[in-house]
């Protein structure tokens, strides 16, 4: 069952700061170096100025001891919330439904 929430989920950047960088006293440049990426690239993600890519999720996971799926699920939840709540509502006005939902198609 899908949860409907009025509050935007925490972003990758917010989770990075609150769960890893701040409590573990890790600087952005230290994490970027460990990941083999430029500091500005990671900084854009930390400050929610850029989207997380699959390669970056894999590098974050390797450096921080978790999984790429962890990071991609966070990114996906935020993007889906944005689309459903405001970001692309005008684009949806031009979409025509061609298949009516049923109990079997709603499960997939």
C-alpha positions as CSV (number, residue, x, y, z in Angstrom):
1,X,0.0,0.0,0.0
2,X,1.3,3.4,-1.0
3,X,1.7,6.0,1.8
4,X,0.3,9.5,1.0
5,X,2.2,12.1,2.9
6,X,2.0,15.9,2.9
7,X,5.6,16.2,3.9
8,X,8.4,15.8,1.4
9,X,10.7,12.9,2.2
10,X,14.2,13.6,3.3
11,X,16.6,14.1,0.4
12,X,19.8,12.3,-0.2
13,X,21.7,15.5,0.9
14,X,19.7,15.7,4.1
15,X,20.3,12.1,5.0
16,X,24.0,12.4,4.1
17,X,24.4,15.3,6.5
18,X,22.2,14.1,9.3
19,X,23.1,10.4,9.4
20,X,26.7,10.4,8.1
21,X,28.7,13.7,7.7
22,X,27.6,15.5,10.9
23,X,27.5,12.6,13.4
24,X,30.7,11.0,12.1
25,X,32.4,14.4,11.7
26,X,33.2,13.7,8.0
27,X,33.9,16.7,5.7
28,X,32.6,16.8,2.2
29,X,36.1,16.9,0.7
30,X,37.1,13.8,2.7
31,X,34.1,11.8,1.5
32,X,34.6,13.0,-2.1
33,X,38.2,12.0,-2.0
34,X,37.3,8.6,-0.6
35,X,34.8,8.2,-3.4
36,X,37.1,9.4,-6.1
37,X,34.9,12.3,-7.2
38,X,35.4,16.0,-7.3
39,X,34.3,17.9,-4.1
40,X,31.9,20.1,-6.2
41,X,30.2,17.0,-7.5
42,X,29.4,15.7,-4.1
43,X,28.7,19.2,-2.7
44,X,25.9,19.5,-5.3
45,X,24.3,16.4,-4.0
46,X,24.7,17.3,-0.3
47,X,23.1,20.7,-1.0
48,X,20.3,19.2,-3.1
49,X,21.5,21.0,-6.3
50,X,21.9,17.8,-8.3
51,X,20.3,14.4,-8.7
52,X,21.9,11.2,-7.5
53,X,23.1,9.0,-10.4
54,X,23.5,5.2,-10.2
55,X,27.3,5.4,-10.4
56,X,27.3,8.0,-7.6
57,X,25.0,5.8,-5.5
58,X,27.4,2.9,-5.9
59,X,30.3,5.1,-4.8
60,X,28.4,6.4,-1.8
61,X,27.5,2.9,-0.8
62,X,31.0,1.7,-1.1
63,X,32.4,4.6,0.9
64,X,29.7,4.6,3.6
65,X,29.2,0.8,4.0
66,X,25.6,0.6,2.8
67,X,23.9,-0.2,-0.5
68,X,23.3,1.7,-3.7
69,X,19.6,0.8,-3.3
70,X,19.5,2.7,0.0
71,X,20.5,5.9,-1.7
72,X,18.5,5.3,-4.9
73,X,15.3,4.6,-2.9
74,X,15.8,8.0,-1.1
75,X,16.2,9.7,-4.4
76,X,13.2,7.9,-5.9
77,X,10.9,8.8,-3.0
78,X,11.8,12.5,-3.3
79,X,11.3,12.6,-7.1
80,X,8.0,10.7,-6.9
81,X,6.8,13.0,-4.1
82,X,7.8,16.1,-6.2
83,X,5.9,14.8,-9.2
84,X,2.8,13.9,-7.3
85,X,2.7,17.1,-5.3
86,X,3.6,19.9,-7.6
87,X,6.6,19.7,-9.9
88,X,4.9,18.2,-13.0
89,X,1.2,18.7,-12.4
90,X,0.8,20.9,-15.5
91,X,2.5,18.2,-17.7
92,X,0.0,15.6,-16.4
93,X,-2.9,17.7,-17.8
94,X,-1.9,16.6,-21.3
95,X,-1.8,12.9,-20.4
96,X,-4.7,10.7,-21.5
97,X,-5.4,7.5,-19.6
98,X,-5.7,4.6,-22.0
99,X,-6.0,1.7,-19.5
100,X,-8.5,1.8,-16.6
101,X,-7.0,0.6,-13.3
102,X,-8.2,-2.8,-12.1
103,X,-7.4,-4.8,-9.0
104,X,-4.8,-6.8,-11.0
105,X,-3.1,-3.9,-12.8
106,X,-3.0,-1.8,-9.6
107,X,-0.8,-4.4,-7.9
108,X,2.0,-4.1,-10.5
